């Protein structure tokens, strides 16, 4: 049996969670903690103290294995219900993937306490999480480093000012036939909604929060050096019809204009042989499309690629070789943003622009875990530092009771990033 000694903030978060589950409140709660804060240990400590049956939900088998292992190290028995892990056992404490649970929800009607890791994945409007959480009365605790979701907003633009539908009188901006008047443009924008401010709401209260800046000062995370490179000009790329992401055809055109594949290959080569002569512990490259990752692997020896289509056995081999240094650079398309625990990793290359703060945060977060002698670098080719700022400067605040927001330090000023249109 291994008894973990929790860090002070982990103990405070665990105490808050246990009080939450034992209280009479019917409102679901949130714990916000950065990538690398040790959420697996925190989940284990909470689950072991609760009475009744406890469900721990996570979006992937990799996260399930991490979370389950921490509880097992306490010497406490738990069950796994996950088709991808070839186990469908229901116990007092059950770790499960939502995909497997959704097909047999009736087996879990007596689970009144539910912990959801990476809870920003919950769609409050529809989906498997919503169906499961609402099937019977449950008290739900969500854990996440990114407590917001990206939504589309439809509206109009007048003299550069965006107004969402419902915020204006239609007769002022549309004629009797329903057509926009002169100077009025139909427009889609996106908005990052804090999880407690979505409609409908799954979570209503933040019960504990700790930021990256605090953990950096306490020595629990690794400082990052950012290298924003002027490669991709996102201002030349149009949005898609939802307003939530970049248009693929427009993005491809920008990639061709700047010869992205060639520039990316040159950057990775330089990272493999840095001027200071100190080898990087691993170079993790995030691309938007498979084509850029494939081109990189063709151009630079020592590279490999992971995609959502990579077979599990091959995926495991590639990650093992990457951690062992046999693969120097690993290009991937959206598969290593969460659940990839490699503290030695010291180099991230963000080879694409994104309109998702969560994606930017998760990608950068892959190298924020501390390791002795580590000098973490983030090389940004897509203007993301300029768009969202450095992740350690993201700050949680509550200007009004219950109205939580995230601010970022951008261009030498604080900018609201959630619950505002962009």
C-alpha positions as CSV (number, residue, x, y, z in Angstrom):
1,X,0.0,0.0,0.0
2,X,1.3,3.4,-0.9
3,X,0.1,6.4,1.0
4,X,0.5,9.6,-1.0
5,X,1.4,12.8,0.8
6,X,-0.7,15.4,-0.9
7,X,0.7,18.8,-1.7
8,X,-1.0,21.6,0.2
9,X,-3.2,22.7,-2.7
10,X,-4.2,19.1,-3.5
11,X,-5.2,18.6,0.2
12,X,-7.2,21.8,0.1
13,X,-9.0,20.7,-3.2
14,X,-9.7,17.3,-1.8
15,X,-11.1,18.7,1.4
16,X,-13.4,21.0,-0.6
17,X,-14.6,18.1,-2.8
18,X,-15.4,15.9,0.1
19,X,-17.3,18.7,1.8
20,X,-19.1,19.3,-1.5
21,X,-20.3,15.6,-1.8
22,X,-21.3,15.5,1.9
23,X,-23.2,18.8,1.8
24,X,-26.9,19.1,1.0
25,X,-26.4,21.2,-2.1
26,X,-27.9,19.9,-5.3
27,X,-25.7,22.1,-7.5
28,X,-22.9,20.5,-9.4
29,X,-19.4,21.8,-8.6
30,X,-16.1,22.5,-10.4
31,X,-12.4,22.1,-9.4
32,X,-10.1,24.1,-11.7
33,X,-6.4,22.9,-11.6
34,X,-3.7,23.3,-14.3
35,X,-2.2,20.5,-16.4
36,X,0.5,18.9,-14.2
37,X,-1.3,19.7,-11.0
38,X,-1.8,16.0,-10.2
39,X,-5.5,15.6,-10.9
40,X,-5.1,11.7,-10.9
41,X,-3.9,11.8,-7.3
42,X,-6.6,14.3,-6.4
43,X,-9.4,12.1,-7.9
44,X,-8.0,9.0,-6.0
45,X,-8.0,10.9,-2.7
46,X,-11.5,12.1,-3.2
47,X,-13.0,8.8,-4.3
48,X,-11.5,6.8,-1.4
49,X,-13.2,9.0,1.2
50,X,-16.8,9.0,-0.2
51,X,-19.6,6.9,1.0
52,X,-21.8,5.0,-1.4
53,X,-21.0,4.1,-5.0
54,X,-18.6,6.4,-6.9
55,X,-18.3,6.7,-10.6
56,X,-15.2,8.3,-12.1
57,X,-15.7,9.2,-15.8
58,X,-13.0,10.2,-18.3
59,X,-13.0,10.6,-22.1
60,X,-10.2,8.1,-22.9
61,X,-8.8,4.8,-21.8
62,X,-5.4,6.5,-21.4
63,X,-6.7,8.8,-18.7
64,X,-8.7,6.0,-17.2
65,X,-5.5,3.9,-16.7
66,X,-3.7,6.9,-15.1
67,X,-6.5,7.7,-12.7
68,X,-7.2,4.0,-11.8
69,X,-3.5,3.4,-11.1
70,X,-3.3,6.2,-8.6
71,X,-6.2,4.8,-6.6
72,X,-4.7,1.3,-6.8
73,X,-1.5,2.7,-5.3
74,X,-3.6,3.6,-2.2
75,X,-4.3,-0.2,-1.9
76,X,-8.0,0.4,-2.6
77,X,-10.0,-1.9,-4.9
78,X,-11.8,-0.4,-7.8
79,X,-13.4,-1.6,-11.0
80,X,-13.0,-0.7,-14.6
81,X,-15.9,-0.4,-17.1
82,X,-14.4,0.2,-20.5
83,X,-14.8,-1.8,-23.7
84,X,-11.5,-0.5,-25.0
85,X,-9.7,-1.9,-22.0
86,X,-11.7,-5.2,-22.2
87,X,-13.1,-4.9,-18.8
88,X,-16.8,-4.4,-17.8
89,X,-16.9,-4.7,-14.1
90,X,-19.1,-2.6,-11.8
91,X,-17.9,-2.0,-8.2
92,X,-18.1,0.3,-5.3
93,X,-15.7,2.7,-7.1
94,X,-15.9,2.3,-10.9
95,X,-13.6,4.0,-13.4
96,X,-15.3,4.2,-16.8
97,X,-15.2,5.8,-20.2
98,X,-18.4,7.6,-21.2
99,X,-18.7,5.7,-24.5
100,X,-19.0,2.4,-22.7
101,X,-21.3,3.7,-19.9
102,X,-23.6,5.3,-22.4
103,X,-24.6,1.9,-23.9
104,X,-25.6,0.5,-20.5
105,X,-26.7,3.4,-18.4
106,X,-29.2,1.3,-16.4
107,X,-26.3,-0.5,-14.7
108,X,-25.3,2.7,-12.9
109,X,-28.6,4.1,-11.7
110,X,-27.5,3.7,-8.0
111,X,-24.3,5.8,-8.5
112,X,-25.2,9.1,-6.9
113,X,-21.6,10.5,-6.8
114,X,-20.0,11.1,-10.1
115,X,-16.5,12.6,-10.7
116,X,-15.8,13.7,-14.3
117,X,-12.2,14.3,-15.4
118,X,-11.7,16.7,-18.3
119,X,-15.3,17.9,-17.7
120,X,-15.1,20.6,-20.3
121,X,-15.9,17.8,-22.8
122,X,-19.5,17.8,-21.5
123,X,-21.9,19.3,-24.0
124,X,-24.7,20.8,-21.9
125,X,-27.1,20.8,-24.8
126,X,-27.0,17.2,-25.9
127,X,-24.8,14.1,-25.9
128,X,-23.8,11.0,-23.9
129,X,-22.6,12.9,-20.9
130,X,-25.8,14.9,-20.6
131,X,-28.0,11.8,-21.1
132,X,-26.1,9.8,-18.4
133,X,-25.9,12.6,-15.8
134,X,-29.6,13.5,-16.1
135,X,-30.9,9.9,-16.1
136,X,-31.2,9.8,-12.3
137,X,-30.5,12.5,-9.7
138,X,-26.7,12.6,-9.2
139,X,-24.2,15.0,-7.6
140,X,-21.5,15.7,-10.1
141,X,-18.0,17.1,-9.5
142,X,-16.0,18.2,-12.6
143,X,-12.3,18.6,-12.9
144,X,-10.6,20.5,-15.6
145,X,-7.7,22.8,-16.5
146,X,-9.8,24.5,-19.2
147,X,-13.3,25.4,-17.7
148,X,-14.9,26.7,-20.9
149,X,-16.3,25.6,-24.3
150,X,-16.3,27.3,-27.7
151,X,-19.7,28.2,-29.1
152,X,-21.0,29.7,-32.3
153,X,-22.9,33.0,-32.2
154,X,-25.0,34.3,-35.1
155,X,-25.7,38.0,-35.5
156,X,-24.9,41.1,-37.4
157,X,-22.0,43.5,-37.8
158,X,-22.6,47.2,-38.1
159,X,-19.7,49.6,-38.5
160,X,-17.3,47.0,-37.2
161,X,-19.5,46.3,-34.1
162,X,-20.8,42.8,-33.6
163,X,-24.3,42.3,-32.2
164,X,-25.6,38.8,-31.5
165,X,-29.1,37.8,-32.5
166,X,-31.6,38.9,-29.9
167,X,-29.6,41.9,-28.7
168,X,-31.1,44.3,-31.3
169,X,-34.5,45.3,-32.8
170,X,-34.7,43.7,-36.2
171,X,-36.7,46.6,-37.7
172,X,-33.7,48.8,-37.1
173,X,-31.4,46.8,-39.3
174,X,-33.6,44.8,-41.7
175,X,-36.2,45.9,-44.3
176,X,-39.7,44.7,-44.6
177,X,-38.6,41.8,-46.8
178,X,-36.1,40.6,-44.2
179,X,-33.0,41.7,-46.0
180,X,-30.2,43.6,-44.2
181,X,-30.2,47.3,-44.7
182,X,-27.2,49.1,-46.2
183,X,-24.1,48.8,-44.0
184,X,-25.5,45.8,-42.1
185,X,-23.6,42.5,-42.5
186,X,-24.7,39.0,-41.4
187,X,-21.9,37.6,-39.3
188,X,-20.9,34.6,-37.2
189,X,-18.6,35.0,-34.2
190,X,-17.5,32.6,-31.6
191,X,-17.6,32.9,-27.8
192,X,-15.8,30.9,-25.1
193,X,-18.4,30.3,-22.4
194,X,-17.3,29.5,-18.9
195,X,-18.8,26.2,-17.9
196,X,-20.9,27.8,-15.1
197,X,-22.3,30.3,-17.7
198,X,-23.6,28.0,-20.4
199,X,-27.3,27.5,-21.1
200,X,-28.4,25.0,-20.0
201,X,-25.8,24.7,-17.1
202,X,-24.3,21.5,-15.9
203,X,-22.0,23.1,-13.3
204,X,-23.1,26.0,-11.1
205,X,-20.2,26.7,-8.7
206,X,-16.4,26.6,-8.6
207,X,-15.6,24.9,-5.3
208,X,-11.8,25.2,-5.7
209,X,-9.4,26.9,-8.1
210,X,-5.6,27.2,-8.4
211,X,-3.7,28.8,-11.3
212,X,-0.6,28.1,-13.2
213,X,1.2,31.2,-11.9
214,X,0.7,30.1,-8.3
215,X,2.1,26.6,-8.9
216,X,5.0,28.0,-10.9
217,X,6.0,30.1,-7.9
218,X,5.7,27.1,-5.6
219,X,8.0,25.1,-7.9
220,X,5.4,22.5,-9.0
221,X,5.4,23.4,-12.7
222,X,8.1,24.2,-15.3
223,X,8.6,27.7,-16.6
224,X,8.3,28.0,-20.4
225,X,10.2,30.1,-22.9
226,X,8.1,31.1,-25.8
227,X,9.4,31.6,-29.3
228,X,6.7,33.2,-31.5
229,X,7.7,33.0,-35.1
230,X,6.1,35.1,-37.8
231,X,5.2,32.3,-40.2
232,X,1.5,31.9,-40.6
233,X,-0.5,35.1,-40.9
234,X,-3.9,34.2,-39.4
235,X,-5.3,37.6,-40.5
236,X,-5.2,36.4,-44.1
237,X,-7.3,33.3,-43.2
238,X,-11.1,33.4,-43.3
239,X,-13.4,31.8,-40.8
240,X,-15.6,28.8,-41.7
241,X,-19.4,29.1,-41.7
242,X,-19.7,28.5,-38.0
243,X,-17.3,31.3,-37.0
244,X,-15.6,28.9,-34.6
245,X,-12.6,27.8,-36.7
246,X,-10.5,28.7,-39.7
247,X,-11.8,27.7,-43.1
248,X,-9.8,24.7,-44.4
249,X,-9.4,25.9,-48.0
250,X,-8.3,29.4,-46.8
251,X,-5.8,27.8,-44.4
252,X,-4.3,25.6,-47.1
253,X,-3.8,28.7,-49.3
254,X,-1.9,30.4,-46.5
255,X,0.2,27.3,-45.9
256,X,1.1,27.3,-49.6
257,X,1.8,31.0,-49.6
258,X,4.4,30.7,-46.7
259,X,5.7,27.3,-47.8
260,X,4.8,25.9,-44.3
261,X,6.1,22.4,-44.9
262,X,9.5,23.6,-45.8
263,X,9.7,26.1,-43.0
264,X,8.5,23.6,-40.4
265,X,11.1,21.1,-41.5
266,X,13.8,23.7,-41.2
267,X,12.6,24.7,-37.7
268,X,12.6,21.1,-36.5
269,X,16.0,20.4,-37.9
270,X,17.4,23.4,-36.0
271,X,15.7,22.2,-32.8
272,X,17.3,18.8,-33.2
273,X,20.7,20.6,-33.3
274,X,20.3,23.7,-31.1
275,X,23.0,26.3,-31.0
276,X,23.7,25.7,-27.3
277,X,24.6,22.1,-28.1
278,X,22.2,20.7,-25.5
279,X,19.9,18.1,-27.1
280,X,16.2,18.5,-26.6
281,X,14.5,15.8,-24.6
282,X,11.7,15.5,-27.2
283,X,10.1,17.6,-29.9
284,X,6.3,17.3,-30.0
285,X,4.8,18.9,-33.1
286,X,1.1,19.8,-33.4
287,X,-0.2,20.2,-37.0
288,X,-3.7,21.0,-38.2
289,X,-3.8,18.4,-41.0
290,X,-2.2,15.1,-41.6
291,X,-0.5,16.4,-44.7
292,X,1.9,18.6,-42.8
293,X,2.9,15.8,-40.4
294,X,3.5,13.4,-43.2
295,X,5.6,16.0,-45.1
296,X,7.7,16.6,-42.0
297,X,8.4,12.9,-41.6
298,X,9.5,12.6,-45.2
299,X,11.8,15.6,-44.9
300,X,13.4,15.1,-41.5
301,X,15.0,11.8,-40.4
302,X,14.1,10.7,-36.8
303,X,10.5,11.9,-37.1
304,X,7.3,9.8,-36.6
305,X,3.6,10.6,-36.9
306,X,0.5,9.8,-34.8
307,X,-3.0,10.3,-35.9
308,X,-6.4,9.2,-34.8
309,X,-6.1,6.3,-37.2
310,X,-2.9,4.9,-35.7
311,X,-3.5,1.4,-34.4
312,X,-3.2,1.0,-30.6
313,X,-0.2,-1.3,-30.7
314,X,1.6,0.9,-33.1
315,X,0.7,4.0,-31.1
316,X,2.2,2.4,-27.9
317,X,5.4,1.5,-29.8
318,X,5.8,5.1,-31.2
319,X,5.2,6.7,-27.8
320,X,7.7,4.3,-26.1
321,X,10.3,5.0,-28.8
322,X,9.7,8.8,-28.5
323,X,10.2,8.7,-24.7
324,X,13.3,6.6,-25.1
325,X,14.8,9.1,-27.5
326,X,14.8,6.7,-30.5
327,X,12.3,9.1,-32.1
328,X,13.5,12.7,-32.0
329,X,10.4,14.5,-33.1
330,X,6.8,13.3,-33.0
331,X,4.2,15.0,-35.2
332,X,0.6,14.5,-34.3
333,X,-2.9,15.7,-35.3
334,X,-4.9,16.3,-32.2
335,X,-4.3,13.0,-30.4
336,X,-1.8,14.0,-27.7
337,X,-3.5,17.1,-26.3
338,X,-4.6,15.3,-23.2
339,X,-3.6,12.1,-21.3
340,X,0.0,12.3,-22.5
341,X,2.2,12.2,-19.4
342,X,5.9,12.7,-20.2
343,X,7.5,15.1,-17.7
344,X,10.9,15.1,-19.6
345,X,9.3,16.6,-22.7
346,X,10.8,20.1,-23.2
347,X,9.8,21.2,-26.7
348,X,6.4,22.0,-28.3
349,X,6.0,23.2,-31.9
350,X,2.6,24.7,-32.5
351,X,2.5,24.5,-36.3
352,X,-1.0,25.8,-36.8
353,X,-3.2,28.7,-35.7
354,X,-6.2,27.8,-33.5
355,X,-9.3,29.8,-32.3
356,X,-9.6,27.4,-29.3
357,X,-8.1,28.6,-26.1
358,X,-8.5,25.1,-24.7
359,X,-6.5,23.6,-27.5
360,X,-3.7,26.1,-27.1
361,X,-3.6,25.5,-23.4
362,X,-3.6,21.7,-23.7
363,X,-0.9,21.7,-26.3
364,X,1.4,24.0,-24.3
365,X,0.5,22.0,-21.2
366,X,2.3,18.9,-22.6
367,X,5.7,20.5,-21.6
368,X,4.7,22.2,-18.3
369,X,5.3,19.3,-16.0
370,X,8.5,19.8,-14.1
371,X,11.7,17.7,-14.5
372,X,15.1,18.3,-13.1
373,X,17.2,20.5,-15.4
374,X,14.4,21.1,-17.8
375,X,14.3,24.1,-20.1
376,X,10.9,24.1,-21.7
377,X,10.4,25.8,-25.1
378,X,7.2,26.5,-27.0
379,X,7.7,27.4,-30.7
380,X,4.6,29.1,-32.1
381,X,4.1,29.4,-35.8
382,X,0.5,30.3,-35.8
383,X,0.2,33.6,-33.8
384,X,-1.3,31.9,-30.8
385,X,0.8,33.7,-28.3
386,X,-0.4,37.0,-29.7
387,X,-4.0,35.7,-29.8
388,X,-4.3,34.2,-26.3
389,X,-1.1,35.2,-24.4
390,X,1.1,32.9,-22.4
391,X,-0.7,30.2,-20.5
392,X,0.9,31.1,-17.2
393,X,-0.8,34.5,-17.5
394,X,-4.3,33.1,-17.7
395,X,-6.2,34.3,-14.6
396,X,-9.5,33.3,-13.1
397,X,-11.6,36.0,-11.6
398,X,-15.2,36.6,-10.4
399,X,-16.2,40.2,-11.0
400,X,-19.7,39.4,-9.8
401,X,-21.0,36.6,-7.6
402,X,-21.2,33.4,-9.8
403,X,-19.9,35.2,-12.9
404,X,-16.6,33.6,-13.4
405,X,-14.2,34.7,-16.3
406,X,-10.7,34.0,-17.6
407,X,-8.4,36.9,-18.5
408,X,-5.2,36.8,-20.5
409,X,-2.2,39.2,-20.6
410,X,-2.1,40.2,-24.3
411,X,-0.2,43.1,-25.8
412,X,0.7,44.5,-22.4
413,X,-2.9,44.6,-21.1
414,X,-5.4,42.3,-19.5
415,X,-8.0,41.0,-22.0
416,X,-11.2,39.1,-21.2
417,X,-11.1,35.7,-23.0
418,X,-14.3,34.0,-21.9
419,X,-17.9,35.2,-22.3
420,X,-16.9,37.8,-24.9
421,X,-17.3,37.6,-28.7
422,X,-14.3,37.3,-31.0
